[in-house]
Amino acid sequence: MGISLISINRKPLFPIKNNLMPITNSEFPITNSQLLITNQLINYTLHLADNTLILAQQNSEWCGHGPILEQDIAITNISLDLLGQARNFYQYAAELINQSTSQPINLLTSQPATEDTLAYLRDNREFRNCLLVEQENGDWAKTILRQFVFSNYQYLLYEKMQDSKDEALRAIAEKALKEVIYHLKWSSEWVIRLGDGTEESNQRINKAVIELWPYVDELFINAAYESALISNNISVDVASLKNLWMQKTKEIFAEATLGIPENIFAHKGGKQGMHTERLGYILAEMQFLQRAYPNSVW
């Protein structure tokens, strides 16, 4: 059973204070550059939200199925942390959309955008998450490795995002970084435990490395909306994170007696809305209630 976001009139956690927002007053016409930056910021914020929502939804499937009670609770709490991050990003994206005169997101509704409409009323081609987070859970080793790869990346991302010119993104990153530090520590310890454990655990984590590695490079390839915001010091240049990410990965893999795959073909396209079949199944389950019974609330 997945996590639900259905809510009632939640108050946004991070009010917008962004000088790059388009001015709606007719005395001050909106320039094309302002409009472009706002649209790119909306896509960038949705990308950040989609990453965390989809991974939260995936991890939540382990609730009640973890190998031991303590770890069952741990991964469930990580899912809730990621869901909280997704909520903050969606709230911010919704405010940007509602205040913008150009709405690039097709919500299939005339109502104002909310965190729930953004999560529940977009189709898979409108999601901007990386392909990594939508890969199937598989066994415990594959879920652990996926979490390690993403948390290692996310730690570096949020650390840099604290220097963003955008006040809302800075606030979200600062709050989330405390959570991600734990996510990275927890998943790192499990990678070492599985890699340097039994023969079977080593085989399972090695199999996970082979299956997930083709989806790693996309994390460090800037999408157009990321590139457009780098010069304004709003987004993080993810390409600049790869060396530090690899350094940490090699450190953990060495302890886990794991090797780093080389010359692997990189799958990409998730950031542009081109996804694997798996995302369709994730959204079908997650969005069913809101699609079947529109505007449902608790």
N, C-alpha and C positions, 0 to 999 in steps of 0.2 A: 504494500500500500504506500503510495507516495505522499509527499508533503503538500499540504494545501496552503494557498496564499489568500483565500477568500477573506475579505475584511469588510468592516463597516467604517467609512469616513475616518480613516486614519490621518492623524496630523503629520505632515512631513517632518522628518527628523532634521533635515538640513535645508533651511530656507535659502533660496537663490540670492546670491550677491555677486553677480557676474557682470562686469562692465562690457562684455562682448555680446550681451543679449540684444536682440533687435528692439528698437524703440517703436512702440505701436502708435504713439501720438502722431497725428497727421502733420503736425508742425515740423516733425523731424523725420523725413523720409528715410527708410531703411536702405542702406547701401548694399550692393551685391556682395561685397566682401563680408559684411556683417552677417548677412543671410547664409552665406556659404559656411562661415565658421560655426554658426549656430547649428546648421544641419549636420556638419561633421561632428560637433560635440554631442549631438543627440545619438548619432550612430556609435560613437566611441563609448558613450555611457551605456548604451544598450549592449554593446559587445561585452563590457565588464560585467554587467548584470546577468547576461545570458550564460557566461562562463560559470558563474557561481551558482545560478539556479539549476542548471542542468546537472552539475556535479552533485549538488545537494540532493536532487531528485534521485540520482543514481545511488548515492551512498545510503540514502534512507531505506533502500530495499534490504539492507543488512540488518535493520532493526528486528531483533528477535531471532536472528540467524547467525550472529557472530560466533567465533570459535569458543570463546568463554565469555561469561557475563560482563566482566570488566571491560573487555575490548568491544563487546556489543554496545555498551553504554558510550565508550569513547568515540566510536565512529558515528553513532547517532548524534552525539554532541557536536562533532565536526560538521555534520550535515546541517544542524541548526545554526551553527556559526555562519556557514556559507549562505544559508537562506537569509539570515539577517543582513549579510553584505548585499545580496541580491535585492532585498527590499529597499535598502538605502539608495542603491544605484537606480532602481526603477522609479522611486519617488522623485529623484532628481530629473531623470529623463522625462517623466510625465509633466513636471513643471516647465521644463524647457519646451516641450511640444505644445503645451497649452498657451504659453506666452509667445510662441513663434507664429508668424503669419504664413509660414510654409511648413507643412507637416509631411515629411517623407515617409511616415509609417502609416500603412493602411490598416486601421483598426476595425474596419467593417462596422463602425458605429459612429453616430453623430454626437455621442456623449464625450465629455472631456476625458482625456487620457488619465488613467490611474495606474498604480503599480499592478493591480489585478488585470486590467485590460491589456497591459503590455505583456503580462505573463500568459494570459489565457486566450487572447483573441488575435494572436498573430500566428500565421502558418509557418511551417518549417523553413521556407525560403526567406522569411523575414527575421529569422534568428541569426545572430552574428557570433555565436560561440565557436571556439576552436574545436576541431574534430576530436582531439584527445579526450575531452570530457564526456563525449557521447559514446565512447567505446564501451562495449558491454562489460559488466562487472566481472564476468568469468569467476574464477575461484578467488580465495582470500589473497593470494599472492598478486594476482593481477590488479585487484582493487587497491592494494597497498602501494604497488609500484605507480599506478596512475596518480594516486594521492601524493606520493613523494615528488614525482616529476612536476605536478602542478603546484604544489606548495613551495617547492624550491624556486620555481618561476615567480609565483605570487609574492613571496617574501621580497624578492629583489624589485618587483614591480611596485609594490606599495611603499617600499623604502624610498624609491625615487619619486613616487607620486606625492610624497609629502612636500616636495619642492614645487609642485604645480602652481601655476598662476591662478587656477580655478579654486576658489575657496571651498566649495562643496566637495570636490574631489579630494582636496587635501584633508578635509575633516573625516571623510569616509575612510581614506587610506590610513590615517593615524589611528582610528579606532580599530580597524580590521587587522592592522599589523600585529597587535598584541595577540590576537587569535591565531594568526598564521604562524607565528613563532612556535606555538604549541603544535600545530598541525605538522610543521616540518620536523620538529623533534620526534614526535610520535611516529610518523611514517618512516623517518630515517632509522630509528631503532628497529622497526619491524623489517625493513629491507635487510639490515645486517643480520637480524635474527633468522630470517628465512634463508638468506644466501649462505651464511656460515653455520647452518643448522644441520639437519639430516640430509641424506642423499635425495630424498623425495622433495623436501622443501627447496633445496637448491635447484632441482630440475624444474620445479613449478615457477620459481622466480625468474629463472633463465628463459623459460618459455614466455613469460610475461614481457620480458625485455624485448624479445624478438617480435612479439605481436604489437607492442605499443610504440616501439622506437620510430616507425615511419610517421608517427603523428607528432613527434617532438619539435621538429624544425619549424612548423607553422607558428609555434608560440613566439618565435623570434623574427618573423617576417612582418614588417609593418604593412597594414592595410592602408588604403588611400586615406581613410578618415583619420588614421593615426598619424600618417606622414604630414597631413595638412595642418595638424595642431602642434607638431613638434616645434616649429619655428616660433610659435606664440607661447611656448613654455607651458602648454596645457597638458598634452599627452606625454607619455614616456616613450622614448625611442627604444623599443623592445630589442632591436638588433644589438644595442649596446650591452644588453644583459647576458648575452649568451656565454661569454668567457667566464664570468663569475658563476653562472649556473653550472657550467661544465666543471669548473674547479670543485664546487661542492659535490657534484655528482660523482666525480672520480674519487674524491675522499671517502664517500660512503660506500661506493662500489668496491673500493680496495679492501675495506673492512669486511665487506660481504662476500669477498672472493668472486666478484662478478666482473665481466669484461664489458667495455663500451663497444657497441656495434659500429662498424665502419661501412662507408659507401652504401648507405641505406637510402632507397628512393623515398623522398618526402612527399606525403600527401598534404594537400592544402586546399583551401576554398571555403572552409567553414566561416571565416571572417566575412566573406562576401555572400554568404547565404547558400552555399553549395554543400550539402551535407550527405552523410551516409544514410542508408535506409533506417538505421537504428533510431535516429532522432525522431522519425515519424511515429514509431511505437512509443517512445518516451512521452511525446506530446499527446498522443491519443489517450494515454492513461491519465496524464496530469491534467489535461484540459477537458476531460469528458463531462464532468459535472456542470461546469460553466457553459459548455457548448449545448448540453442537453437541456439545461434549465437556466437560460440567460438571466443575468443580474441576481443570481442567488447570493444570499448572504447568510452568515450564521446568526 
